[in-house]
Amino acid sequence: MDGTVELIDQTRLPDELVVLRVEDVPTLVDAIRRLAVRGAPAIGVAGGFGVVLALREPDYAAAVRSLRNARPTAVNLARMVDRVAAHAADGFEAALAEAIAIRDEEIAASQRMGERGAELVEELVGNGRVRAMTICNTGGLASVERGTALAVIQALHEAGRLEEALVLETRPLLQGARLTTWELQRLGAPYRLVIDAAASSLLARGAADVVVTGADRVAANGDTANKIGTFGLALGARHADVPFVVVAPESTLDADTPTGADIEIEDRGANEIVSLKGVSIAPSGTAAANPAFDVTPCELITALVTERRVVRLAEGERL
């Protein structure tokens, strides 16, 4: 390690591919907060490497706390910061080795989730070509390589079984429109972009065979927190009798959080809603609610797929 952490600045996509070279903890915390790096597994990996950077800070403990608290909803960030910090007393090399191990584990988990999820989709909808709806961005940008829900779509595409991916734009920051379409285009996978408000209507009209989403935290009872709009998507899938599959690594499961009601939901303030790329789209002084996530109850989830198992939550199975 040359003393820097390299990250794709996801706020600049799809217009330009910019790699950030992060040399200190405040810069990394800023990158996490402003979503230059985002996605539960990816910010967990970033946080792990951030602890290595923190060893060079004048106040190591304060630097680690700032990393741990940069974003509250995804469990991966605090968990991976704590995991690397537990090795920091053994020195730089031990902390770096643990951060690299976390990265490699997430890469391997993405491969297995994609394979396991594609097998489940075949079981649920048959072995023909699949139309899969998804929300936000759950690909390599969100988890180093391949991803979670998008890893399933990628596996279907590589097997010649993907008819199309239906990508929700994901207001207000348009991670689906900006990031997921960019990843699918690079894969050469067929896709269409869908406005968020059309999702349930399209499901009711039979436009998709399955919905696949990621998760930022999975509570002990199987409730999942994910990008805002996921709960409504699950309700639409239930009405249309379309399987709703959540794909997340074991590192996102939080046995210490009993239910979704116990998950802290980040509110990101009004600016992301009342303006777009710095241009006001609402009257000055407009108040706004901007929850970044919502919680989908476990009974609406057909199955949870991790790198180790499939848990059929709608059938009453539990973690």
N, C-alpha and C positions, 0 to 999 in steps of 0.2 A: 504494500500500500504506500503511495507516494504522499500521503497526508491529505488527500482530497477524496470526496465522494462525488461521483458523477451521476447526474440525474437528467432525464429528459424533462424539459420544462413543458408540462402538459397544457399550461395556459396559452402557449404559443401555437399549438396545433389547432387545425390542420394547415394553417398558413405557412408555418416554417418549423423545421426540426432544429431545435436549439438544445444543446447539452450544457447544463449548469455544472460548474466545478465548485463544489462547496468545501470550504476549508475550515469552517468554525461552526459551533453549535447555534448561535443566533441566526446565521444565514439558513441553516437547515430547518430550524423551527419556523422561520418565515416561509420557507418553501413548502412545508407541510401545511401551515395555516392558510396560505393563499392558493393551495391546491396545485402548486407546480408539480408536486408528487402527491398521489392520492390513490385510494383503493386500500382496503384493510391489510392485505398481505404486504403490499409495497411499502406502506408507511411503517409497518412493523420491521421490515428489512432496513429501511432508512433509519429508523430509530435505533436499531442495533448498531449500525455503523456510527450513528451519532454519539453513542456512548464512547466509542473509540476516540472520536474527535474530542469529547469532553475531557479526556485524560490530559489534554494540553491546555484546558481552560484554567484560569486562576482560581475559580471556585467550582471545583468538579461537582460537588453535591447540588449546587444551584443549577448548573448546566443540565444535569440529569433530570432534575425536577421539571425544568422548562421543556425538555423533550417529552417527558412522560405525559405532560398536561397539554401538549400542543393541540390535540383534538380529543374530545372526550368519548365519542360514541363507539368507535371501533376498539375492540379489546386488544387487538394485535399490538398496537403501539406501546401501551404501558407494559404489556406482557413481555415483549421482546427487549424493551429497554431494561426491565428488571432482570431478564435472563442474562444479558451481556454484562450488566452491572455486577452481577454475582461473581463474575470472573475477573473483574477489573482489579481486585486486590492482588491478583497473581501477575499483573503487569500487562503492558501493551499487547504483547504477542498472544497471550491467553484470551484477552478481550477480542482481539481481531479474529482469532480462530473461531470463537463462538459466533461472531457476527457473520462470518463466511458460512459457517454451518447452517445458520438460520436461512441465509439466502439459498443455499443449495437444497435445503429441505423444502422450501417453498417451490422451487423449480420442479423438483421431483413430484411434489404433491399436485401441481398443476397438470402434469402429464397423466397421472393416475386418475385425477378427477375427470379429465376429459374422456378417457377411455371408459371409466365406470359409468359416467353420465350418459354417454352415447349408447352403451348397452342397455341402460334403464329406459331410455327413450324408445329404443326398438321394442322392448318389452311392453311399454305403455301404448304405443301408437302403431306398432307393426313394423315390418322391415322394408317398407317402401320409402319414397323420398319424403323428406320432412320439411314442414314450414314451422320455424321456431321464432317465437316472439321474445324479445329481451329488453331490459331497461338499463339505463346508465352505461357505464363501461366496466367490463369485467374481464378484459383481455390481459395481454402481457403488460400493458401500461399500468394495470392495477395490481400486478403480482409478479413482476420480473419477466416471466415468460409464459406464453399460452394463456394463463388466466384461470378463472373458475367457470362461470356460466359460459363465457365465450370459448373456453377450452372445449366444452362439449360441442358447441357449434362448429368449431374448427375440426374436431374429430369427425363429425358427421360429414363435413365438406371433404376432408381428406379421404373418407371412405366412399365418396361419390353419392352420398345419401341426402345432401342438403339441397332442397328445392329453393328455399330462400330464407334469409333471416329478416325478420321484421323488427326494426330498431326504433325504439321510442326515443324522441329527441331529448327528453329528460331536462325539463325546465327546473330552475332558472339558468343553470350554467351550461346546459346543452352538451353534457358529456356523451350522450348517445350520438347526437348529430356531429359533434366535433371529433370525438375520439374513436367510438366503436366503428363508425363508417370508415374512418381512416385505416383502422386495423383490418377490417374486412376487405377493403379495397386492396391493401397490400397482400392479403392472402389470395386474392382472386376469387373470393366467395360471392355468390349472388345475394343481394340485399336490397331492401327498400327502407327509406326513412319514413317514420310515421309520427304525426303530431300526437302528443300525450293524450289529448282528449278523445282521440279516435280509437284508443286501444280496446276498450270494452265493446264498442260497437263492432269493430272488426272481429273480435272473438265471437260475438254473438252471431255474426254472419258466416262463421266457419272459415275465417281467413288463416287461422293458425292451428297446428296440431298439438303444440305444446308451448308452455311458457317456461323459460329458464332464467333465473335471476341469481345474483350473488347475495352475500350477506356481510354486514360489517360487525355484527355480533349475534350469536345464537345463545339464547337463554337456556337454562337447565331444562325447562319444560318443552323446548323446541320452538318457542316464539322467536322470530328473527327481526332484527333491525336492518333495514336496507335503505337505499336512496328513496327520498320522498316520491310517492306515486306507486310504490310497490304494493302497498296494502290495497289500493284501489284496483290495481291490476289483478291481484289475487281474488278479489271479489268478482271482477269481471270473468275471470277464468272459471270460478266456481259456478256462476250463473250459466256459462256456456258449456259446462262439463268438459273443460279442457284441462289436462294435467298441469299442475303448477309445481315446478321442481326448483328447489333452492340448492345451489352448489357452493360449498365453502370448505376451506381446509379445517382440519381439526384445531388448528391454532386460533380459529375464530370462535370456537365453542367456549362458553363461559359458565362453568358449573357453579360459580359463586354468585351468579345473578339468577334468582329463582324464576322470574317470568319477564316478559317483555315490558310490563309496567314498571320494572325496576331499572330499565335502561335509560341513562341520561341522553336526551335528544338535543343535539347541538342546534342552536338558532344562529344563523350567520348574519343577521341584521338586514336592514332595509335596502342597502345599496345595490345588492345583486338583483333585486326585483324592480326597483324604480328606475334603473338605468341599464343600458345594454352597450357594452364596449365604450363606456364613458359618456354615452348620449342618453339624456333623460327621456323616459317614456311614460312618466306619470307626473302630475303636478308637483311643484316644489312643496315640501313639507308633508308629503304623503307618508303615513305610517304603514308598516307592513309586518306580517308574520312570515318568517323564512326558516321553518324547520328543515334541516338538511336531510333528515331521515324520518321514516315512520316504522311502525311495528306491525308485522303480519302475524296473526295468531296461528298457532301450530295446526289447528284443525282445518285451516285453509290450504295447508301445504301437503301436496300429494306425497312428496318424499324429499328428504335432505340427503344430498350426496357429498361425502367427503372422500379423501384419498384412501380411507380405510374401510368404509362401509356405506350402506344405503339404509336409512332409517325411514320407514313408511309412517310418517306422522299422522296422516289422515286416517290410517287404520288403527291408530292408538299406540303404535310403537313409540318408545321414548328413548332418549339418549342414555 
